[in-house]
Amino acid sequence: ETLSNLQAETVMELLRRMREYGVPLAVPVFHDKHGHPLAIAPRLIPQIDTLDLDVGLRQLRDRYEAELLEIAVEDAGVVQDVDTPEDYERTCREN
């Protein structure tokens, strides 16, 4: 499996569109799959401490689902999972 790096332009686009639309959350979507990173407005950052660790940021997304901006991107890096040290090492080797 080939890993793709998240493009800096994708992150900048998420932040730009989140500000443009005045929404608290924005998520990239690659080929109908939600990806990472979840862009979070500064006013929501304190809520992260209140989240259930087993649910994570998905809980914040659910709380503000009506205000969540989905942004279609052509960046496979947004759906690449790097959850373990082994995933990280593989990403470093392949990129």
C-alpha positions in Angstrom: 0.0 0.0 0.0 1.4 3.4 -1.0 0.9 6.2 1.4 0.3 9.8 0.4 1.4 12.9 2.3 -1.2 15.4 3.2 -0.7 18.5 1.1 -0.2 21.9 2.9 -2.5 23.5 0.3 -5.3 21.3 1.5 -5.0 22.5 5.0 -4.8 26.1 3.9 -8.0 25.6 1.8 -9.9 24.1 4.8 -9.0 27.1 6.9 -9.8 29.6 4.2 -13.2 28.1 3.4 -14.0 27.7 7.2 -13.4 31.5 7.6 -15.2 32.3 4.4 -18.4 30.5 5.4 -18.2 31.4 9.1 -18.5 27.8 10.3 -16.8 26.2 13.3 -15.7 23.0 11.6 -14.5 21.9 8.2 -13.6 18.4 7.0 -11.9 17.4 3.8 -13.7 14.8 1.6 -11.8 12.6 -0.8 -13.9 10.4 -3.1 -16.9 10.5 -0.7 -14.8 9.6 2.3 -14.3 12.0 5.2 -10.7 12.6 6.0 -8.2 14.5 8.2 -7.5 17.0 9.5 -10.7 18.4 11.0 -10.3 22.2 11.0 -11.6 23.5 14.3 -12.5 27.1 15.1 -10.6 28.5 18.1 -13.9 28.9 20.0 -14.4 25.1 20.0 -10.9 24.2 21.2 -11.9 24.3 24.9 -14.5 21.6 24.2 -11.9 19.1 23.2 -11.2 18.5 26.9 -14.9 17.5 27.4 -14.9 14.8 24.8 -15.0 11.0 25.5 -11.6 9.7 24.6 -13.1 6.6 23.1 -15.1 8.7 20.6 -12.6 11.5 20.0 -13.1 14.4 17.6 -16.0 12.6 16.0 -18.1 13.6 19.0 -17.3 17.3 18.3 -18.2 16.8 14.7 -21.5 15.2 15.8 -22.3 18.2 18.1 -21.9 20.7 15.3 -23.0 18.5 12.4 -25.4 21.2 11.1 -22.5 23.7 10.9 -19.9 21.2 9.5 -18.5 22.3 6.1 -17.5 19.4 3.9 -14.9 20.3 1.3 -14.2 18.0 -1.7 -10.5 17.7 -2.2 -8.2 15.8 -4.6 -5.7 14.9 -1.9 -5.4 11.2 -1.0 -3.4 12.2 2.0 -6.5 13.2 3.9 -7.7 9.6 4.1 -4.3 8.1 5.0 -4.4 6.7 8.5 -1.2 7.1 10.5 -2.4 5.7 13.8 0.5 3.5 15.0 4.3 3.9 15.1 4.5 1.3 12.3 2.2 3.4 10.1 4.4 6.4 10.8 7.6 4.5 10.0 6.1 3.2 6.8 5.0 6.8 5.8 8.6 8.1 6.4 10.1 5.3 4.4 7.8 5.6 1.4 7.9 9.4 1.3 
